[in-house]
């Protein structure tokens, strides 16, 4: 599964709009929209901010999906 698909799935499970998730994570709507549409890959910092906002326990899975090696 691609990161963008996982992100959308997690966001929809929590009934969040892209805008609302952006507010929670401190990431702009345009950046999140570009990530979900596959136009850009998120940085490690963005992945971690999203994981925190979405209360994801397995952050390493998200990092790997986004193309970052776990630390």
Sine and cosine of phi, psi and omega as CSV:
sin_phi,cos_phi,sin_psi,cos_psi,sin_omega,cos_omega
0.00,0.00,0.66,-0.75,0.04,-1.00
-0.98,0.19,0.45,-0.89,0.01,-1.00
-0.83,0.56,-0.69,0.72,-0.08,-1.00
-0.88,0.47,-0.58,0.81,0.02,-1.00
-0.95,0.32,-0.64,0.77,0.03,-1.00
-0.90,0.43,-0.67,0.74,0.02,-1.00
-0.87,0.49,-0.73,0.68,0.00,-1.00
-0.88,0.47,-0.68,0.74,0.02,-1.00
-0.87,0.49,-0.75,0.66,-0.01,-1.00
-0.89,0.45,-0.67,0.75,0.00,-1.00
-0.89,0.45,-0.71,0.71,-0.03,-1.00
-0.94,0.34,-0.55,0.83,0.06,-1.00
-0.86,0.50,-0.52,0.85,-0.01,-1.00
-0.99,-0.13,0.17,0.99,0.05,-1.00
0.82,0.57,0.71,0.70,0.00,-1.00
-0.94,-0.34,0.64,-0.77,0.15,-0.99
-0.99,0.15,0.25,-0.97,0.07,-1.00
-0.86,0.52,-0.67,0.74,-0.02,-1.00
-0.88,0.47,-0.70,0.72,-0.03,-1.00
-0.92,0.40,-0.67,0.75,0.04,-1.00
-0.89,0.46,-0.66,0.75,0.04,-1.00
-0.86,0.51,-0.66,0.75,0.03,-1.00
-0.89,0.46,-0.69,0.73,-0.01,-1.00
-0.92,0.40,-0.59,0.80,-0.09,-1.00
-1.00,-0.06,-0.20,0.98,-0.05,-1.00
0.96,0.28,0.56,0.83,-0.02,-1.00
-0.82,-0.57,0.66,-0.75,-0.07,-1.00
-0.92,0.38,0.47,-0.88,0.04,-1.00
-0.83,0.55,-0.69,0.72,-0.07,-1.00
-0.90,0.43,-0.60,0.80,0.04,-1.00
-0.92,0.39,-0.74,0.67,0.01,-1.00
-0.88,0.47,-0.66,0.75,0.02,-1.00
-0.88,0.48,-0.68,0.73,0.02,-1.00
-0.91,0.42,-0.60,0.80,0.04,-1.00
-0.91,0.41,-0.77,0.64,-0.04,-1.00
-0.90,0.44,-0.46,0.89,0.01,-1.00
-1.00,-0.06,0.08,1.00,0.09,-1.00
0.97,0.24,0.27,0.96,0.00,-1.00
-0.99,0.15,-0.47,0.88,0.04,-1.00
-0.66,-0.75,0.41,-0.91,0.11,-0.99
-0.98,-0.18,0.67,-0.74,-0.03,-1.00
-0.97,0.25,0.48,-0.88,0.11,-0.99
-0.97,0.26,0.22,-0.98,0.06,-1.00
-0.85,0.52,-0.65,0.76,-0.03,-1.00
-0.89,0.45,-0.64,0.77,0.02,-1.00
-0.92,0.39,-0.68,0.73,0.02,-1.00
-0.86,0.51,-0.71,0.70,-0.02,-1.00
-0.92,0.40,-0.62,0.79,0.04,-1.00
-0.90,0.43,-0.65,0.76,0.03,-1.00
-0.92,0.39,-0.66,0.75,0.02,-1.00
-0.88,0.48,-0.66,0.75,0.03,-1.00
-0.91,0.41,-0.73,0.68,-0.02,-1.00
-0.89,0.45,-0.57,0.82,-0.02,-1.00
-1.00,-0.03,0.00,1.00,0.00,-1.00
0.83,0.56,0.72,0.70,0.01,-1.00
-1.00,0.10,0.80,-0.61,0.01,-1.00
-0.98,0.18,-0.68,0.73,-0.04,-1.00
-1.00,-0.01,0.98,0.22,-0.03,-1.00
-0.93,0.36,-0.49,0.87,-0.01,-1.00
-0.88,0.47,-0.63,0.78,0.03,-1.00
-0.86,0.51,-0.70,0.72,0.01,-1.00
-0.90,0.43,-0.66,0.75,0.02,-1.00
-0.87,0.48,-0.69,0.72,-0.01,-1.00
-0.91,0.42,-0.69,0.72,0.03,-1.00
-0.87,0.49,-0.53,0.85,-0.01,-1.00
-1.00,0.08,0.02,1.00,0.06,-1.00
1.00,0.01,0.30,0.95,0.01,-1.00
-0.92,-0.38,0.68,-0.73,0.04,-1.00
-0.96,0.28,0.67,-0.75,0.02,-1.00
-0.91,0.41,0.54,-0.84,-0.02,-1.00
-1.00,-0.01,0.00,0.00,0.00,0.00
